[in-house]
């Protein structure tokens, strides 16, 4: 299939809206699948770090008493 112009390519014979929306949805899903686990990993590491700091603070208080 060849196109005479870029506008024709974008329209894809009246099916461009469907084709490009599928590409857009696919891109969004792929980005979510990449970014969400990274975000969760950071949140888990932050929570673990905070729990470790709190645990160390409690142990430090025991030594003083």
Backbone bond lengths (Angstrom), bond angles and torsions (degrees), N, CA, C in turn:
res aa  C-N    CA-C-N  psi(-1)  N-CA   C-N-CA  omega(-1)  CA-C   N-CA-C  phi
1 X - - - 1.450 - - 1.526 107.59 -
2 X 1.297 116.88 126.33 1.461 121.02 178.38 1.521 109.49 -118.09
3 X 1.311 114.77 153.08 1.457 121.25 -178.36 1.520 108.39 -121.79
4 X 1.321 116.18 143.80 1.452 121.71 -179.00 1.524 112.95 -85.00
5 X 1.321 116.50 -20.87 1.461 119.74 -179.59 1.526 109.50 -150.01
6 X 1.304 114.69 166.12 1.461 120.00 178.40 1.528 110.42 -65.54
7 X 1.316 117.70 -37.66 1.471 121.66 178.51 1.531 110.23 -61.57
8 X 1.325 116.77 -40.16 1.462 120.88 176.95 1.527 110.49 -64.00
9 X 1.325 115.09 -39.66 1.466 119.69 177.87 1.523 110.42 -61.19
10 X 1.334 117.45 -44.47 1.459 120.60 179.94 1.524 112.27 -66.16
11 X 1.307 117.13 -34.43 1.465 120.70 179.69 1.522 111.93 -76.72
12 X 1.303 116.92 -30.05 1.469 123.73 179.08 1.522 111.88 47.22
13 X 1.290 115.18 51.68 1.461 119.31 176.37 1.517 112.87 61.05
14 X 1.309 117.53 47.13 1.472 124.21 178.23 1.535 112.90 74.18
15 X 1.320 118.79 0.32 1.463 121.18 -179.86 1.527 112.06 -105.91
16 X 1.309 117.17 3.72 1.457 122.01 -175.68 1.519 113.86 -57.76
17 X 1.332 117.35 -38.83 1.462 120.58 -179.52 1.524 110.06 -59.41
18 X 1.310 116.89 -43.79 1.462 120.97 -178.26 1.527 111.22 -71.47
19 X 1.330 116.23 -43.67 1.465 120.96 -178.76 1.517 110.46 -62.81
20 X 1.346 117.07 -50.86 1.456 120.02 -175.80 1.519 112.49 -70.44
21 X 1.340 117.68 -32.11 1.463 118.80 176.07 1.532 110.62 -67.45
22 X 1.326 117.13 -35.48 1.476 120.00 175.83 1.520 110.76 -65.18
23 X 1.326 116.94 -41.81 1.467 119.97 176.54 1.531 110.43 -62.21
24 X 1.313 116.77 -41.70 1.460 120.63 -179.94 1.519 112.21 -64.48
25 X 1.318 116.83 -45.92 1.461 121.08 179.07 1.523 110.11 -62.33
26 X 1.324 117.01 -42.78 1.461 121.38 178.61 1.522 110.70 -61.00
27 X 1.317 117.37 -43.25 1.462 121.40 178.89 1.528 110.92 -61.71
28 X 1.317 117.05 -43.40 1.466 120.98 179.54 1.532 110.19 -62.99
29 X 1.318 117.45 -44.91 1.469 120.90 -179.86 1.525 110.61 -62.81
30 X 1.325 117.64 -43.08 1.462 120.68 178.66 1.528 111.32 -62.83
31 X 1.316 116.84 -43.07 1.466 119.95 178.55 1.524 111.81 -63.38
32 X 1.320 116.93 -41.18 1.467 120.65 177.90 1.528 109.81 -63.71
33 X 1.341 116.67 -41.30 1.460 120.48 179.55 1.524 112.71 -66.26
34 X 1.294 117.90 -23.13 1.461 121.52 177.90 1.527 110.68 -89.86
35 X 1.324 117.28 -46.40 1.463 121.42 -171.59 1.526 113.85 -79.82
36 X 1.319 118.58 -35.91 1.472 120.89 -176.68 1.531 112.21 -62.69
37 X 1.327 120.25 -47.17 1.466 118.72 177.13 1.527 112.94 -61.08
38 X 1.317 117.61 -35.98 1.461 120.02 177.04 1.526 110.57 -63.94
39 X 1.319 116.29 -41.18 1.456 121.03 178.70 1.534 110.74 -64.64
40 X 1.318 117.00 -42.34 1.462 120.79 178.92 1.525 110.96 -65.93
41 X 1.318 116.99 -39.44 1.463 121.03 178.48 1.528 110.48 -60.52
42 X 1.336 116.25 -45.32 1.462 119.82 178.30 1.518 111.53 -61.66
43 X 1.336 117.15 -41.03 1.464 120.84 -179.87 1.530 110.71 -65.15
44 X 1.324 116.61 -41.12 1.465 120.51 179.12 1.521 110.43 -65.25
45 X 1.331 117.15 -45.08 1.458 120.33 179.10 1.533 111.37 -63.02
46 X 1.330 116.29 -39.40 1.462 120.45 178.29 1.530 110.46 -63.61
47 X 1.338 117.16 -43.18 1.463 121.23 179.92 1.532 110.39 -65.91
48 X 1.324 117.32 -41.48 1.469 120.55 178.22 1.523 111.14 -63.61
49 X 1.332 115.45 -42.63 1.460 120.03 179.28 1.530 110.43 -62.07
50 X 1.332 116.39 -43.43 1.458 120.94 179.75 1.532 110.54 -64.86
51 X 1.334 117.72 -40.87 1.466 121.02 178.59 1.521 110.39 -64.53
52 X 1.318 117.30 -39.03 1.460 121.16 178.81 1.524 111.00 -65.59
53 X 1.325 116.91 -41.02 1.468 120.88 178.00 1.525 109.79 -63.42
54 X 1.325 117.00 -43.53 1.461 120.21 179.37 1.527 111.16 -64.77
55 X 1.328 116.48 -40.55 1.463 120.37 178.93 1.529 110.40 -64.43
56 X 1.314 116.88 -42.93 1.454 120.21 178.31 1.524 111.30 -64.89
57 X 1.318 117.41 -35.69 1.457 121.43 178.14 1.523 110.20 -66.11
58 X 1.328 117.48 -40.65 1.475 120.81 178.35 1.528 110.72 -65.84
59 X 1.326 116.39 -42.03 1.468 119.85 179.05 1.520 110.54 -65.93
60 X 1.303 117.21 -35.90 1.466 121.10 177.02 1.510 111.44 -64.27
61 X 1.329 117.96 -37.99 1.460 122.24 178.06 1.514 110.89 -68.07
62 X 1.310 119.69 -34.35 1.469 122.57 179.03 1.524 110.64 -65.08
63 X 1.333 116.66 -37.97 1.442 119.88 -178.30 1.526 111.31 -67.91
64 X 1.311 117.35 -31.91 1.464 121.81 -178.39 1.524 109.10 -70.71
65 X 1.331 118.68 -40.50 1.463 122.13 -176.65 1.460 109.58 -74.43
